[in-house]
Amino acid sequence: MAGSKGRYKIWKATKDSEAGFMAAPDASYMIGSKQAFIAVGKTGTTISGPTSFLTTSENLRYAGMFASPPDFINLLPSTLVSPIPQRLPIPPMAFATSMIQSLPFILAGLA
């Protein structure tokens, strides 16, 4: 905790609990045990310990834009004749859909 100068807050379920939350001026931590924790700070996000994702591979995004093909596609062999991509570009649509929902309001203001 470089730079925090001893100012931080800790929340635990009990006094002797190993798990808890810690907030410092430059980072925050969600701690499950000494081996399993999540730390978020200026240098990035660190996830330590066994990690499970309860979703299929096409719901995971890499660099915010690329997704894996559906899991059953990965079972097919990729050849020169029939190449199967490992990453599919899928641009984020959340911004576009929010703009489309606001379009009637924007157009009404222009009239």
C-alpha positions as CSV (number, residue, x, y, z in Angstrom):
1,M,0.0,0.0,0.0
2,A,2.5,2.6,-1.1
3,G,1.3,6.1,-0.7
4,S,-1.7,5.3,1.6
5,K,0.1,6.6,4.7
6,G,-1.7,4.2,7.0
7,R,-5.2,5.5,6.1
8,Y,-7.4,2.6,5.2
9,K,-10.7,1.0,6.2
10,I,-11.3,-2.7,6.8
11,W,-14.7,-4.4,6.9
12,K,-15.0,-8.0,8.2
13,A,-17.9,-10.2,9.1
14,T,-16.3,-11.0,12.5
15,K,-13.2,-9.9,14.3
16,D,-11.4,-13.2,13.6
17,S,-12.6,-13.5,10.0
18,E,-9.9,-14.0,7.4
19,A,-12.2,-12.6,4.6
20,G,-13.0,-9.0,4.2
21,F,-12.9,-5.8,2.3
22,M,-10.2,-3.2,2.5
23,A,-10.2,0.3,1.0
24,A,-7.2,2.5,0.8
25,P,-6.7,5.9,-1.0
26,D,-4.9,4.2,-3.9
27,A,-6.4,0.7,-4.1
28,S,-9.2,-1.6,-2.9
29,Y,-9.1,-5.2,-2.0
30,M,-11.6,-8.0,-1.7
31,I,-9.9,-10.8,0.4
32,G,-11.2,-14.3,0.8
33,S,-8.0,-15.8,2.3
34,K,-4.2,-15.3,2.1
35,Q,-4.2,-17.1,-1.2
36,A,-7.4,-15.8,-2.8
37,F,-8.0,-12.1,-3.2
38,I,-8.8,-9.4,-5.8
39,A,-6.8,-6.2,-5.7
40,V,-7.7,-3.1,-7.8
41,G,-5.4,-0.1,-8.0
42,K,-3.5,2.3,-10.3
43,T,-1.4,-0.5,-11.8
44,G,-4.4,-2.7,-12.7
45,T,-6.4,-5.6,-11.4
46,T,-5.0,-8.7,-9.8
47,I,-6.9,-11.9,-9.2
48,S,-5.2,-14.5,-7.1
49,G,-6.2,-18.0,-6.4
50,P,-8.4,-20.5,-8.2
51,T,-10.8,-18.7,-10.6
52,S,-14.1,-20.0,-12.0
53,F,-16.2,-18.2,-14.6
54,L,-19.8,-19.4,-14.7
55,T,-20.5,-18.5,-18.3
56,T,-19.8,-19.9,-21.8
57,S,-16.7,-18.8,-23.8
58,E,-18.7,-16.6,-26.2
59,N,-19.7,-14.3,-23.3
60,L,-16.0,-13.5,-22.3
61,R,-14.5,-10.5,-24.0
62,Y,-10.8,-10.0,-24.8
63,A,-9.6,-6.4,-25.1
64,G,-13.3,-5.4,-24.9
65,M,-14.0,-6.3,-28.5
66,F,-13.0,-9.9,-29.3
67,A,-15.0,-13.0,-28.2
68,S,-14.4,-16.7,-28.7
69,P,-16.7,-18.6,-31.0
70,P,-19.3,-20.8,-29.3
71,D,-17.9,-23.8,-27.4
72,F,-19.1,-26.4,-29.9
73,I,-17.3,-24.7,-32.7
74,N,-14.0,-25.3,-30.9
75,L,-14.6,-29.0,-31.3
76,L,-14.3,-28.8,-35.1
77,P,-10.8,-29.0,-36.6
78,S,-9.4,-25.9,-38.2
79,T,-7.8,-26.6,-41.6
80,L,-6.5,-24.6,-44.5
81,V,-9.7,-25.6,-46.5
82,S,-12.1,-24.7,-43.6
83,P,-10.4,-22.3,-41.2
84,I,-12.1,-21.6,-37.9
85,P,-11.2,-18.3,-36.2
86,Q,-10.2,-18.4,-32.6
87,R,-11.4,-14.8,-31.9
88,L,-14.4,-13.0,-33.4
89,P,-14.5,-9.2,-33.5
90,I,-17.7,-8.1,-31.8
91,P,-17.9,-4.3,-31.2
92,P,-19.5,-3.2,-28.0
93,M,-23.2,-2.3,-28.8
94,A,-24.2,-0.9,-25.4
95,F,-23.3,2.7,-26.5
96,A,-25.1,2.3,-29.8
97,T,-28.3,0.9,-28.3
98,S,-28.4,3.6,-25.7
99,M,-28.1,6.2,-28.5
100,I,-30.9,4.5,-30.5
101,Q,-33.2,4.6,-27.4
102,S,-32.5,8.3,-27.1
103,L,-33.0,9.1,-30.8
104,P,-36.7,10.1,-30.6
105,F,-35.9,12.5,-27.8
106,I,-32.9,14.0,-29.7
107,L,-35.0,14.3,-32.9
108,A,-37.9,16.0,-31.0
109,G,-35.4,18.6,-29.8
110,L,-34.3,19.4,-33.3
111,A,-37.8,19.9,-34.7
